Each structure stands twice: as C-alpha cells, then as structure tokens.
Amino acid sequence: MKYSDVGIDVKQIKSIQNLIGKSIGSTHGLPSIGKVVSGFGHYAGVIELGNNLMTLHTDGVGSKIIIAQLMNKYDTVGIDCIAMNVNDTICVGATPVGFLSYVALQKTNDNLLNEITKGLVKGAKLSKMAIVGGETAILPDIIGGSKDGYNFDLAGMTLGILKDKKKLKLGNRIKPGDIIIGLKSSGLHSNGYTLARRILLEKYEIDHTPTFLHNTVGNELLKPTEIYTQVVLQILESYGNDIHGLAHITGGGFTKLKRLNSKVDYVLDKMPPVSGVFKQMQVDGNVTFEEMYRTFNMGIGFCLIVSRKVANDVIKMLEQKKAKASIVGSIKRNGTGETFVKTEDMLKQMPVKL
C-alpha cells in the first residue's frame, strides 16, 4: 500500500504548499512592527522584534483522534497536540513559552473537554510552557456523525522566543561531515494514521495484539507523541554553534530533512532495524521500504545534525538525560537535499533513495 492509496499524496501536498508559500510571502512586508526572518518552508515562522526573535507554529492531532474515539479515551490527545507544536518550535532553536488551543465539537460535552484538557495540561508541563487561552467551537453541521456527541477536532498554536538572534537554527550551517543523531520515538506519534488505520484496523480489532506488537492495536496507536523540548534545549545551551540543524520527523517522514538545507545530502545508514508497529504495518500492508520512510518516523522522532567533533559528547549528554539516542547517519556530500536510508538489517544493500 501507499499513502496515496488512502487519498494523501505527499508530493501533491508539497506542491500546493509551495503555491501557498508564494502567495502568503506577499504579506511579509506588511507589519509595522517587526520583520519576518523566516516565513515559510521551515518548522516555525520567525519574526524579529527588537533584539529578540519570536516564533509561531500551529499544528493538530489529525486522525489519531479516531483511535481515541474507538478506545473511548481522550486524556492523551492533548499531549499529542502540544508535542506536535513544541517539537516543531525547537527546530529553529526557540523556547516555547505560550500555547493556544482550538477544539471544535459536535455538541457541548463537558466530560470530553475535561479529558482533552488533562492531556493539554500534562503536555504543557512536560514542555514547561503556559497555556494562555484558546477557543472552543460548537459546529454540529461540520463536526457530525456521532450519536453520543464525541466527535471533535483538536489543534493549537505555539509562541516561542529566541533572545539571541545568533542562536537561530535554520540549517544553513549544515555541511558534509556532520553527524545525524536520532532521538527515539514512542511509536507512530501523530502522523501517517490514515494509512496506519487502513492497514491495521482492516485486519485486527482494536483489542487484538498482532505478532510484532507488545500492546493491543488500540494502545499502540494511542501512545502519546514524545516531547523533546527540554532535552533538545539543553543540548543547544551546551553545544551552541556545533548544533547545525534540528528536525522533527513527522508527516513526510525523513524527506523532512530537505527543508533544513537542500544543498547537501542526508545519508541515514545506521538506522535501527524495522520493528514493532512499523514492522507490523510493513508486513500487513505490503508497504515498500521507501514508502515506509517517506511516511512514518520509523522509530526516530527527532534528528540533531551536529559537528563531528562533538557527536560523541552529545550522545553522552543525551544518555545522562535519560534520552534514548544513537548516531543514525551523516552528511556525506554537497547535493540537492536527497535522503538515503539503510538499516542495520540491510547490511549488504546500498542505501535507498527516498
């Protein structure tokens, strides 16, 4: 199976995004206060305000919400919403400081809102960030289809701050010889669920435990997205200019690396073996190796691209912080932003181009 088989064509989405980017670029000179430094194409928008940089990012939970509905468990999707926002915010070196939520409901449901809020608060505490407001909309003509009124959508927006302009990370300093360090994911996180649901829920019930899983399908798919905020900010504080790029691996998988710097190539030749939920989907869906790495995080939820001279020290610091990390690849040459992948169980095979 391919992601496009379930109606999501990543190439087409990127093409549309590029068109949108050109259109919204015409607004970047409009503010009378501040200057747009980076307005499209990276993980967060950046606006210069005096001596500080302000960042803005917005994201949602996607169709993972359907798993929450099947499980009748709503106290973790808020963590996902926070994670998808703050993990992108730190990719430019910014510290998340404020969050706004947006919940669209089929009808008023106090219990549902309370459970969603529990997750939002937990995620904010893990990120050391304040939730300063939000919006709740009751939209029965748009959010419909549930007799008990538990249909909803959830999204949010994060404000980040960078006090030192020199610490902005846009990936322009990435060069051949740099090392790529991967931080382990907790599972699927919050991306690729349309394809994941099609593969797994057509074959298994929500309470089944397939061959490659240690949990039921429902529990596996509902695992909260890992929040990398604190450990990544500590690495940035300690190693500064030796951290050349930061990437949150979400929709589009490892093709996301190209947005950091399209003038080098990324060779992921030390990736972990395909296992767990990723192995289950690959087998049950007969998904190609390339499609898996173009769609899912494959066990690596965040990448740090660092100077070779500090790579081992960064790994040691991550281990001290109880973060599960390993070297997964390197920047091999000047190129065009292509990503090549090879796992430990492909010993004699050349890296595959995504």
PAVOLUM-982698 format. One record per residue (C-alpha): residue number from 1; x, y, z; residue in one letter. Coordinates in pm, whole numbers, plus 32768, in hexadecimal, padded with zeros to 4 digits. Example, Ala and Ser with C-alpha at 12.3 -4.5 7.8 and 13.67 -1.06 7.14 Angstrom:
BEGIN
<1,<84CE,7E3E,830C>,"a"> <2,<8557,7F96,82CA>,"s"> 
% end
This chain:
BEGIN
<1,<8000,8000,8000>,"m"> <2,<805D,816B,7FD2>,"k"> <3,<7FF3,82A6,8088>,"y"> <4,<7F58,831D,7F44>,"s"> <5,<7E76,81E8,7F46>,"d"> <6,<7DBB,827E,806E>,"v"> <7,<7D9B,83D4,7FCC>,"g"> <8,<7ED6,847F,804C>,"i"> <9,<7FD3,84D7,7F3D>,"d"> <10,<8100,8572,7FEC>,"v"> <11,<8198,85F4,7EA7>,"k"> <12,<8055,86A2,7E4B>,"q"> <13,<8038,8735,7FA9>,"i"> <14,<8199,87C1,7F91>,"k"> <15,<814A,8855,7E3E>,"s"> <16,<8013,8901,7ECB>,"i"> <17,<80DC,897B,7FF6>,"q"> <18,<81DA,8A1A,7F0F>,"n"> <19,<80C6,8AD7,7E5B>,"l"> <20,<8036,8B4A,7FA7>,"i"> <21,<8191,8BB2,8018>,"g"> <22,<81BD,8C96,7EEF>,"k"> <23,<806B,8D35,7F31>,"s"> <24,<8095,8D73,80A6>,"i"> <25,<81F4,8DF7,8069>,"g"> <26,<8152,8F33,7FE5>,"s"> <27,<80E0,8F83,814A>,"t"> <28,<8238,8F70,81ED>,"h"> <29,<8281,90E1,81C1>,"g"> <30,<8134,9158,824D>,"l"> <31,<8170,9166,83C8>,"p"> <32,<81CC,92BF,844C>,"s"> <33,<8273,9218,8576>,"i"> <34,<836E,9100,8545>,"g"> <35,<8415,9060,841A>,"k"> <36,<83D2,8F06,838B>,"v"> <37,<8516,8E3F,8391>,"v"> <38,<848D,8CEE,8325>,"s"> <39,<8324,8CDD,82B8>,"g"> <40,<82F0,8B9B,81FA>,"f"> <41,<8390,8A48,81BE>,"g"> <42,<8431,8A0A,830F>,"h"> <43,<83A1,897C,844E>,"y"> <44,<8337,8ACA,84E3>,"a"> <45,<8307,8C2D,846A>,"g"> <46,<8403,8D25,84F8>,"v"> <47,<83CA,8E9B,8534>,"i"> <48,<84D7,8F89,85B0>,"e"> <49,<8462,906E,86C9>,"l"> <50,<8577,9153,873F>,"g"> <51,<868B,907D,87CF>,"n"> <52,<85AF,8F49,87E5>,"n"> <53,<851E,8E50,86EF>,"l"> <54,<83B7,8DDB,8711>,"m"> <55,<834A,8C91,8675>,"t"> <56,<81ED,8C17,861E>,"l"> <57,<8179,8AB9,85C9>,"h"> <58,<8029,8A0A,85AD>,"t"> <59,<7FD1,889A,8593>,"d"> <60,<7EC8,879A,85ED>,"g"> <61,<7E9E,862C,8648>,"v"> <62,<7E09,85AF,8501>,"g"> <63,<7D4D,8466,84E4>,"s"> <64,<7DEE,83DC,8620>,"k"> <65,<7CB1,846C,86B8>,"i"> <66,<7BF2,8349,861D>,"i"> <67,<7CC2,8256,86ED>,"i"> <68,<7C6B,831D,8826>,"a"> <69,<7AFC,82FA,87CA>,"q"> <70,<7B1A,8183,8790>,"l"> <71,<7BC7,815E,88DF>,"m"> <72,<7ADF,8255,898E>,"n"> <73,<7C18,82F2,8A21>,"k"> <74,<7C55,8465,89F2>,"y"> <75,<7D54,84C9,8AF9>,"d"> <76,<7E8C,849B,8A20>,"t"> <77,<7E38,8546,88D4>,"v"> <78,<7E80,8695,897B>,"g"> <79,<7FE5,861F,89B5>,"i"> <80,<7FFC,85D5,8841>,"d"> <81,<7F7D,8730,87E9>,"c"> <82,<807F,87D7,88C9>,"i"> <83,<8195,86F4,884B>,"a"> <84,<8150,8735,86DB>,"m"> <85,<816F,88A8,871D>,"n"> <86,<8293,88C1,880E>,"v"> <87,<8368,87BC,875A>,"n"> <88,<8352,8892,861F>,"d"> <89,<8394,89D3,86DF>,"t"> <90,<84E2,8958,876A>,"i"> <91,<8555,8901,8608>,"c"> <92,<85B4,8A6F,85D6>,"v"> <93,<8657,8A82,872E>,"g"> <94,<8535,8B36,87D7>,"a"> <95,<84A9,8AF6,8932>,"t"> <96,<832D,8ABF,8938>,"p"> <97,<828E,8BB2,8A2F>,"v"> <98,<811B,8BCB,89DC>,"g"> <99,<800C,8AEC,8947>,"f"> <100,<7EAB,8B1C,88C2>,"l"> <101,<7DBF,89F8,8884>,"s"> <102,<7C9E,89D5,8791>,"y"> <103,<7B96,88C7,87C9>,"v"> <104,<7A77,889B,86D7>,"a"> <105,<795B,87CA,8767>,"l"> <106,<7825,8727,86D8>,"q"> <107,<7767,879A,880C>,"k"> <108,<77AD,8814,896D>,"t"> <109,<7856,86FC,8A2E>,"n"> <110,<78EF,8755,8B7F>,"d"> <111,<7989,85FE,8BBA>,"n"> <112,<7A37,85FE,8A67>,"l"> <113,<7AC2,875C,8A9C>,"l"> <114,<7B3F,8703,8BF7>,"n"> <115,<7BF4,85CE,8B77>,"e"> <116,<7C91,8688,8A51>,"i"> <117,<7D01,879B,8B41>,"t"> <118,<7DAE,869C,8C22>,"k"> <119,<7E92,863F,8B01>,"g"> <120,<7ED1,87A7,8A9D>,"l"> <121,<7F38,87FF,8C00>,"v"> <122,<801B,86CF,8C20>,"k"> <123,<80C3,871F,8AD3>,"g"> <124,<80F1,888B,8B37>,"a"> <125,<8192,8824,8C80>,"k"> <126,<8281,8739,8BC9>,"l"> <127,<82D9,885D,8AE4>,"s"> <128,<82EA,895F,8BFD>,"k"> <129,<81FE,8A3B,8B37>,"m"> <130,<80C7,8B00,8B93>,"a"> <131,<7F72,8AC7,8AF8>,"i"> <132,<7EF3,8C2D,8AE3>,"v"> <133,<7DA5,8BFE,8A38>,"g"> <134,<7CE7,8B56,8924>,"g"> <135,<7BA1,8B31,8869>,"e"> <136,<7A89,8A33,8882>,"t"> <137,<799B,8A25,875A>,"a"> <138,<7855,8963,8748>,"i"> <139,<7828,8903,85D9>,"l"> <140,<7719,87F8,85B1>,"p"> <141,<76FB,8833,843A>,"d"> <142,<7872,87FA,8407>,"i"> <143,<78D9,870D,8521>,"i"> <144,<77C9,8603,850C>,"g"> <145,<7781,8492,84F6>,"g"> <146,<778D,842A,8664>,"s"> <147,<764E,83DE,8725>,"k"> <148,<76F5,8417,8875>,"d"> <149,<7799,855D,880E>,"g"> <150,<7903,84ED,882D>,"y"> <151,<7978,8562,86D7>,"n"> <152,<7A71,867F,86E0>,"f"> <153,<7BAC,8716,864E>,"d"> <154,<7CD4,879C,8710>,"l"> <155,<7DE7,888E,86AB>,"a"> <156,<7EC4,8992,874C>,"g"> <157,<7FC6,8AA5,871C>,"m"> <158,<810D,8AE3,87D0>,"t"> <159,<81CC,8C26,880C>,"l"> <160,<8344,8BFC,8834>,"g"> <161,<8458,8CEF,8890>,"i"> <162,<85C7,8D08,8831>,"l"> <163,<867F,8E11,88F8>,"k"> <164,<87BF,8DF5,882C>,"d"> <165,<879D,8E19,86B2>,"k"> <166,<88E8,8D65,8682>,"k"> <167,<884D,8C29,8710>,"k"> <168,<8747,8C0A,85FC>,"l"> <169,<875B,8AB1,8558>,"k"> <170,<86E5,8AA5,83EF>,"l"> <171,<87D5,8999,836E>,"g"> <172,<88AF,8A79,8297>,"n"> <173,<89E8,8A0B,8356>,"r"> <174,<89B8,8898,830A>,"i"> <175,<8AE4,8813,8249>,"k"> <176,<8B7F,86CC,81D2>,"p"> <177,<8C18,860E,82F4>,"g"> <178,<8B0A,866F,83ED>,"d"> <179,<8A71,8555,84B8>,"i"> <180,<88FC,850B,84D2>,"i"> <181,<8887,849F,862D>,"i"> <182,<872F,8407,8652>,"g"> <183,<8651,841B,8785>,"l"> <184,<856E,82F0,87B3>,"k"> <185,<83F9,8318,8779>,"s"> <186,<82EA,8284,8855>,"s"> <187,<823F,81ED,8725>,"g"> <188,<817B,8282,8604>,"l"> <189,<815D,83D2,86B7>,"h"> <190,<804A,8493,85FC>,"s"> <191,<808E,845C,848B>,"n"> <192,<8033,835F,8380>,"g"> <193,<7EFB,82ED,8438>,"y"> <194,<7E1C,82E3,8306>,"t"> <195,<7EFD,81D8,826F>,"l"> <196,<7F42,8130,83BF>,"a"> <197,<7DCF,810E,8409>,"r"> <198,<7D87,8084,82B0>,"r"> <199,<7E94,7F79,82D8>,"i"> <200,<7E5F,7F11,8441>,"l"> <201,<7CEC,7F44,8483>,"l"> <202,<7C7F,7E8C,8349>,"e"> <203,<7D31,7D55,83CB>,"k"> <204,<7D22,7D72,8547>,"y"> <205,<7C2E,7DDD,8652>,"e"> <206,<7C94,7EFC,8732>,"i"> <207,<7CD8,7E07,8853>,"d"> <208,<7DA5,7D0D,8787>,"h"> <209,<7F1E,7CE4,87BC>,"t"> <210,<7FC2,7C8D,866C>,"p"> <211,<810F,7BD7,8642>,"t"> <212,<81FD,7D00,8650>,"f"> <213,<814A,7DC7,875E>,"l"> <214,<816C,7DB1,88D7>,"h"> <215,<8029,7E76,8905>,"n"> <216,<7ECE,7E63,8877>,"t"> <217,<7E9E,7F1F,8731>,"v"> <218,<7DD9,802B,87E8>,"g"> <219,<7ED9,8064,88F9>,"n"> <220,<7FF5,806B,87FD>,"e"> <221,<7F4E,816B,871E>,"l"> <222,<7EEA,8247,8843>,"l"> <223,<8049,8268,88D6>,"k"> <224,<808A,83DE,890D>,"p"> <225,<8185,8490,8831>,"t"> <226,<82D8,84BB,88D9>,"e"> <227,<8323,861F,8948>,"i"> <228,<8491,8676,8905>,"y"> <229,<848B,87DE,897A>,"t"> <230,<855B,87DB,8AB7>,"q"> <231,<8670,86EF,8A4B>,"v"> <232,<86A0,879B,88F8>,"v"> <233,<86AB,88F6,8995>,"l"> <234,<87B1,8879,8A8C>,"q"> <235,<8883,87F1,896C>,"i"> <236,<8866,8941,88BC>,"l"> <237,<88D1,89F7,89F8>,"e"> <238,<8A03,8918,8A24>,"s"> <239,<8A7B,88F5,88BC>,"y"> <240,<89F9,8A30,8811>,"g"> <241,<8A9D,8A65,86BF>,"n"> <242,<8AFC,88F5,869F>,"d"> <243,<898A,88A1,8675>,"i"> <244,<894F,88E6,8504>,"h"> <245,<87ED,8869,84CC>,"g"> <246,<86B8,87E3,857E>,"l"> <247,<859F,8718,84E3>,"a"> <248,<8458,8696,8571>,"h"> <249,<8402,855E,84A6>,"i"> <250,<828D,8575,845E>,"t"> <251,<81B7,8564,8323>,"g"> <252,<8291,851B,81F7>,"g"> <253,<8381,844E,82CC>,"g"> <254,<84F2,8487,828C>,"f"> <255,<84B8,8558,8155>,"t"> <256,<8485,866B,825C>,"k"> <257,<85FF,868E,8277>,"l"> <258,<8607,8744,812B>,"k"> <259,<8557,8872,81C0>,"r"> <260,<868A,88B1,8299>,"l"> <261,<8781,88CA,817C>,"n"> <262,<8748,8863,8012>,"s"> <263,<88B6,8888,7FB2>,"k"> <264,<8933,874E,8061>,"v"> <265,<88CA,85DF,8066>,"d"> <266,<885F,851E,819C>,"y"> <267,<88DB,83B6,81B8>,"v"> <268,<8829,82F2,82CA>,"l"> <269,<88FC,81B7,82BF>,"d"> <270,<88EC,815B,8430>,"k"> <271,<8775,8152,8463>,"m"> <272,<86E9,804F,8556>,"p"> <273,<8641,7F14,84CC>,"p"> <274,<84D4,7F31,846E>,"v"> <275,<8411,7EAE,8598>,"s"> <276,<82D1,7ECB,8664>,"g"> <277,<81AB,7F83,85CC>,"v"> <278,<827C,7FE4,849C>,"f"> <279,<82D0,7E78,8451>,"k"> <280,<8163,7E19,8483>,"q"> <281,<80ED,7F1C,8389>,"m"> <282,<81FD,7ECC,828E>,"q"> <283,<81A1,7D5A,8291>,"v"> <284,<8026,7D78,82A2>,"d"> <285,<8011,7E93,81A7>,"g"> <286,<8124,7E13,80C1>,"n"> <287,<81B7,7F72,80D3>,"v"> <288,<8301,7FB2,8022>,"t"> <289,<8436,8014,80E4>,"f"> <290,<843B,8169,8039>,"e"> <291,<82CC,81AF,8084>,"e"> <292,<82F9,815B,81F4>,"m"> <293,<8414,8258,821B>,"y"> <294,<835A,835D,814E>,"r"> <295,<822A,833F,822F>,"t"> <296,<8289,82D9,8393>,"f"> <297,<8397,8330,8492>,"n"> <298,<840B,81C2,849F>,"m"> <299,<8471,81DB,860B>,"g"> <300,<8533,8323,85F2>,"i"> <301,<845C,844E,8651>,"g"> <302,<855D,8563,864D>,"f"> <303,<86B1,859F,85A7>,"c"> <304,<87D1,867C,8613>,"l"> <305,<88D9,86CB,850F>,"i"> <306,<8A1A,871A,85C5>,"v"> <307,<8B88,875E,8587>,"s"> <308,<8C4E,8619,8579>,"r"> <309,<8D37,868E,8690>,"k"> <310,<8C1C,869D,8792>,"v"> <311,<8B46,8577,871F>,"a"> <312,<8BBA,8480,8829>,"n"> <313,<8BA3,8587,893A>,"d"> <314,<8A3F,85D9,88D2>,"v"> <315,<89E5,8467,88E0>,"i"> <316,<8A78,844D,8A40>,"k"> <317,<89B4,857C,8AB4>,"m"> <318,<8873,84F1,8A23>,"l"> <319,<88AF,83A8,8AD9>,"e"> <320,<88E7,8468,8C1D>,"q"> <321,<8797,8512,8BE6>,"k"> <322,<86F5,83B8,8BBA>,"k"> <323,<86AC,83FF,8A4B>,"a"> <324,<86C8,82D3,8966>,"k"> <325,<87A7,8342,8847>,"a"> <326,<88A0,82BC,874A>,"s"> <327,<8964,8328,8618>,"i"> <328,<8887,82D6,84EC>,"v"> <329,<894B,836F,83CD>,"g"> <330,<8A14,8491,8347>,"s"> <331,<8A29,85A3,8243>,"i"> <332,<8AFB,8506,8131>,"k"> <333,<8B1E,860B,801F>,"r"> <334,<8A97,8744,7F82>,"n"> <335,<895A,86E2,7ECF>,"g"> <336,<87F0,873C,7E92>,"t"> <337,<874A,86E7,7FDE>,"g"> <338,<8715,8576,7F94>,"e"> <339,<86F2,8477,80AD>,"t"> <340,<8782,8318,8099>,"f"> <341,<8725,820B,8197>,"v"> <342,<87C2,80C3,8202>,"k"> <343,<876C,7FFC,833B>,"t"> <344,<8835,7F07,840E>,"e"> <345,<877C,7DE3,836C>,"d"> <346,<87E8,7E51,820D>,"m"> <347,<895C,7E0E,823E>,"l"> <348,<89BB,7DCE,80D3>,"k"> <349,<88C0,7EB4,802E>,"q"> <350,<890A,8011,7FB6>,"m"> <351,<8843,8129,805C>,"p"> <352,<86EF,8160,7FBA>,"v"> <353,<869A,82B9,7F33>,"k"> <354,<8551,8341,7FB7>,"l"> 
% end
